[in-house]
């Protein structure tokens, strides 16, 4: 899929409106022509105002992408601005980045032996011929099942510092993979970017432009 997609880009770039090294790496691993321009959107939305957690993730991704698109309006070298936001949800509760060892320990104890959901909201912002900005938003859902974790396992994982800056207090692409018993859905969605769906939507947008 990547070769036809690059042909449609015709030398233009996709701009990733994110500082996430994981999202950048996912795209670079398939030799995708991506540049990073971090969004300045503060991500201060009221979570309680959304009916469902995926709506919160989608709105965050849209506002991040629009912020970058508006700043790069005069640049002609980009085709699409890509914004993304990933949330971990356990029984309706959002599990954000723990930030410290105590919060990480509590989150992992809650996840132990249970299923939870990971949602990534994605926004693709592009321009029509007259320069008007348009956006296409969607989300993907992956169900993750955690193994039953002993206190020793939790404490050793927390001591690695890996969970402190990860939503839900684990990184499935790192040591956190050893905690996951199984998943149902897109693995890359859990890492932070549902790669297949992103490519499908990009293909559709670019094909209609050409």
N, C-alpha and C positions, 0 to 999 in steps of 0.2 A: 504493500500500500504506500510505502514511503516514496518510491520513485515517481508514481503518478502525482502524488501530492506535491513533491518538489517541482515537478514540471509545471503544475498549475500556479505555483508561487512565482515562477519566472524570474528568479533572482531576488525577489522581495523577501523580507524577513518576517517572522512571527516574533512579537515582543512578549516576553513573559513578565507580567506585572507582579513579580514576587521575588522575595529574597531567599526562598526555600532552595537550599542546595539539592534537595531530593528531587524536586520537580525539574530543575535544570538538568540534573543527571539523567533522569528518565528520558528527556528529549535528546540529550547529547548522545545517549547510548545507541540511538537509531540514526545518528548523523543528521538530526533535524536542524534546519537553519534558524536558530533561535538566539535572540539577544535578550539581556535582562535589563529592565528599567524598573526599579522598585517603586511601588505605589506609595504615595504619601497619605492615603486614606487611613484614618486613625483606628478603624475597626471598633467603633464605640456604639454600635447598634444595641438597642434594648432587646435582649433575647426574649423577654416575656411578651413582646408585641407580635411574635410570630407563632402561628398555629402549630407548625411542625419544625423540628430542627433543621431539615434540609432547606427550608425556606430561608432560614438565617444564613446558612452557608452560601446559598445562591446569591442573596442580596449582598453579602460581603464581597463575593467574587465579582459581581457586576460593578460595584462602586470602586473596587480596586482597579479594574480594567478601564472604566470610564475616566478615572483620575489620570491615568497614564495617557490614554487616547487624547484627552483634551490638551495635555501638555505637549504632545507630539503631532498636533494637527498640521503643522507646517512641514513636517518631514514626509517625503514621498517614498521612502525605502521600505516601509512596512505595509503588510497586507492585513494582518489581524493582531489585535492585542488580546492576550490570554490571561484571564484572572481565575484564580482557584482558591477555594477555602475548604478545609477538611475538618469535620467534627466527629467525635466519638460519642455514641449515645447508649446509655445503659438504662433500660426501663424508663425511657423518656427524659432522663437527666443528661445534660451536656457535660462531658468530661473534657475540660480544657487542659492546657499545659499546666502541670502541677507546680513548677517553679521551685520547689524545694523537696527535700527527702521525705519529710513527714507527709505532705500531700500525695507524693508519688506512692508511698507505702499504702496509704488508705485507698487510693484508686485501684492499685493492683490487688489488694485484699478483696475489694468489691467485685473485680472482674474475675477472680479466681473461680474456675469450674463453671463459668456461666457463658451464655451467648450475649453478644452485643452487636450493635450496628455501627458501621462507618459510612458516613455520607461525605461525598465531595461535590460541592457546587462549582460549576464552571461557567464562565462568561466569555464569549468571543465577540469582541467589538471590531467592527469593520466599517469601511466607508463606501458610500455609493459614488457614482461618477461626479456628482455635484459637491462632494465633500461632506455630506450629511453622515453623522455617525449612527450606526445601527448596532443592536446587540442581540445575540442569541444565547439564551441561558438554559442550562439543564443540570441535572444531578444524577449521580450513580450511587447505588446502595450495595454494600457488601456485608454479609453476616460473618462474624468472627467468633469462633469458639475457643475459649481459653481452657487450658489444662488446669487441674487443681494444683495450686501452688503452695508449697510449704513456706513457713516463715523464713527459713534459711535461703530458699530460692529467691524470695522477694527481696530480702535484705542484700543478698549478693548482687542482684540486678540493680537495685537502687544505688548501691555503692559504686557501680560502673559509671554513674552520672548520665547514662544514656536516656533514661526516661524523663529527665527534668524539663526538657524543652520539647517534648512530644505530646500531642493531644492524646489523652487517655493514658499517659505515662508509659507508653511502649513504642518501640520502632520495629515494625515487622521486617524491615530490610536489614536489621542489625541483630544484636543479641536477643532482642525481643521475639525474634522468630522462634526461639526455643520454648517460649511460653504458649505458643499458639498450637492448638490441637488440630484445627481445620478452619477452612473458610468456604463460604458459598458466594461466589461472585468474582469480581475483578480484583486480582492481587494488587495491581498498580493503583487501584482506587484507595486501598488502605495505605499505600506509601504516600499518596497525595495527589495523583493525577490519573484518571481513568483513560489510559492511552488509546485504546481502541475507539472508544466513543469520541474522544477528541479528534482523532484522525478522520472518522466518518463525518463528523459535523464540519470540519474544516474543508474536506473534499466537496461537500455539498455547497458550502458558501462560495468557494473559489470557482467551482464549475459554473455557478450561476452568474458570476462576475465576468467570465470569459466568453 
